[in-house]
């Protein structure tokens, strides 16, 4: 992997939690177990939407498919510099996900990203 003085990258991650005041803690725990399961990790690996959190899923053929250097994706956590999400992250994520859905549905990437950019800028 090419690098200059450091191969540090900016890394963000999502997490799941159960709030102390949750009225459905038992159900929440079941959801967290399902999200952390090998089945879910394998599905995320196959979808390509995020890096799986388990080595089993990282080593799966589904995760490695269409990635010339799959270990670089998974092992970036070793070189990560955590960064706080921007205050407008919820808007950014929603707009980006909508844009990607449009592209997968056949829209041009330029058009979908322009729409997302306008949506984000109107919310700042």
Secondary structure, DSSP 4 states (H G I P E B T S, - for coil): ---SS---EEE--------TT-TTHHHHHHHHHHHHSHHHHHHHHHHTSS--SSHHHHTSHHHHTT-TTHHHHHGGGGGEEE-PPPTTHHHHHHHHHHHHHHHHTT--HHHHHHHHHHHHHHH-
